[in-house]
Amino acid sequence: MTIRTGPIPARTDEAPAVTARISTGRTRALGAVLAAGTLSWAVSMFTVGNNPTDSLGMTITDVTGGMFQLGLFALLAVQLRTAATGTSKVARGMLYVEHVLLGVATVWSFLHAVPSLRDSAFLVPMDVFWPLSMLGMFVIGLKILFTARWKGVARAWPTVAESWAVVSVPTFAIAGSPVADYVGGAHLLIGYTALGLILVARPALTGARP
């Protein structure tokens, strides 16, 4: 009989192996899409701001915001194919729910970019999906952190990146432009842009297959 003298490992220390359905090369490509889409939105925040009043500025903000959201779809693809949130139905289901929330928000961005559609009544209820989708990403970031299937910096950085709404939205409400524009843009660079570059540089940390 063998007597264990060491500490009993926590469940998160010995998470069962997951066979990823994505290669490191594909992960790099999707990480680049995330970084590029986020960078475009950050640049627009630094230049025209997040809430411009002129029509051209609004179009630029909407289009670059939509590009950022397409980058988030790339991130979700990696998370889903590596079972980043876990393998249970609930864990995987939260990623599918986020696809729906983000999908509506993305459609809103590109439709709102068209001046002739900007005041359409059907866009009003769709607008709420922007903050809902960002809140959903924050919850996913926390789930990845505690599930511990991604390793190293890739495990921790989604929480940093996906705290954008938690940090930026109150700043917009309290400080307004231009302070909030710089805070929001800087957070995008530190968070999602950096996360995209992490996926490019260290895709194996997600469990992606060679």
N, C-alpha and C positions, 0 to 999 in steps of 0.2 A: 504494500500500500504506500502511495506517495503522498506526503503531507506538504501542502503549499505553504511556504513561509513568506512569500512576497505579497504585495497588495493585489487585490482582485481588480483587474482592469475594468474601467467603465465601459458601458456599451458603445459609446462613441469612439473609444480607443481601438476597438476591434470591429469596425463596421464591415459587414459582409461584402465580399468583392462584387463589383458590378461590371458586367460586360458592356462596355460603351458601344453605341451604334454610330460612332463618328470617329474619323481619323484625326491625327494631329494636324495634318495638312488642311483638312476642312475646317478644323477649329481655328487655325491661324487665319484662314480667309475670312471666316465670320467675325473673328476678333478685329480684323482690319476694317470690316464694314461698320462695326460698332464704334471704333475709334474715329473713323472718318465722319460718320453721321453726327456723332457728338461734337466733334470739332467744328463742324459747320454751324451748329446751333450756338455754340459758345462764342464764335466769332461774331455772329449776328447780335448777340447780347451786348458784346463790347462795342459794337458799332451803331446799330439802330435801336438797341434796347429791347426789353422783353415785351413792353406794351407801347409801341409807337402809335401815334395818332394819325399820321399820314398814311394814305393808301398803299404807297410803294413799300414803306417800312413794315406795314402789317403783312403784306404779301411775302416779304423777305423773311419775317419772323415765322410765319405759318409754314412756308416751304422748308426752311431749315429745321423747324420743329418737327415737320413730317419726316425729314431725312434722319433726324435723331431717333424718331420712333421706329423707322425701318431698321436702324441699327439695333434697337432693343429686340426686334424680332430675330435678328441674328444671334443675339445673346440668349434669347429663349430657346432657340434651336439647339445651341450647345447644352444648355441646362437640361432640356428634355432628353436629349440623346445620351447624356452621361448620368441621368437619374440624379441630378444634383440635389434635389429636394427629398430624395428617398424613392423607394420602389412601391410603397403602398398606393392604393387607389386615391386616397386623400392627397398624398404628397404629389402624385403626378397630376391629379385633378386640378390643383391650384395653378399649375402651369397652363393648363387648357383654359381655365377661367381667365387667366391673365391675357391669353391670346385674344379672347373675345373683347375684354375691356380695352386692350391696346388697339385692336382692330377698329373699333368704333372711333376711338380718339384719333387714330391716324387718318381715317376718312374725313373726320371733322377738319383736321389741319389742312388737308389739300383742298377741300371744298371751300373753307373759309379764306383760303389764299386767293380765290377768285372774287374780285370786287363786286360783281353783279349778284353773287350768291351770299355775300357776307351777312346780309340782313334777313336771310330766309328764316322763316319760323321753325322749319324742321331742324335747323342747326342748334337751336337753343337747348333742347334736352340732350343733344349729343355732347355738348360742351362739358357736362359734368363727368364724362368718361376720361377726360384728361387727368384731373386729380385722382380719380378712382384708379386709373391704370398705374399712376406713379405710387400710390399707396400700396397697390398690389405688388409692385416691384420691391418695395421696402420690406414687405412681409416675406417675400421670396428670399431676399438677401439674408434675413434673420434665420430662415429655415435652412439655408445652405450652411450658415455658420455653425448651427447646432447639430445638423445632420453629419457634418464632417466627412462628406464623401470627396469633395474637392480638398486639396491639400495646400499647405503653405499659404503664400500670399493670395492665391486664387480663392482660398476658402474665406479669408477675411475681407477681401476688397469689395465683393458684392454688397456687403453691408455699408461700407463707406460710400460706394457709388450710389446705391439705391436709397440713401438718406437724403437725396437731393430735395425732395418735396418737404421733408421734415425740417431741413435747414433753410431752404430758399423761400418757401411760401410765407412763413412768418416774417422773414426779412422784407419781402415785398409789401406785406401788410403794414409793417411798422415803419420801415425806413423809406420805402418807395424808391423811385429812380433818382439819381443814377446809382446810388449805393447798392440797391438790391440787384441791379443789372450786373455789376462787377462781382458781387458775391455769388450770384447764380452762375455766371460764366466761369468764374474760378472753380466753383464746385464741380462743374461739368468736366473741366480739365483734370482736376485732381481725382475725380471719381470715375465716371464712365469712360473717359478717354484713356485714362491710365489702365482701367480694367481691360479695355480692348487691347492695349499694348501688352498686358500680361498674358492674355490669350495668344497673342502673336508670338511672344518670346518663350513662354513656358506652357504650351498646350497640354503637356503630359500631366500637369498638376490637376487637370480636370478628370483624369482617368481615360482620356481619349486614347484609342489604340494607335500604335505606330503605323 
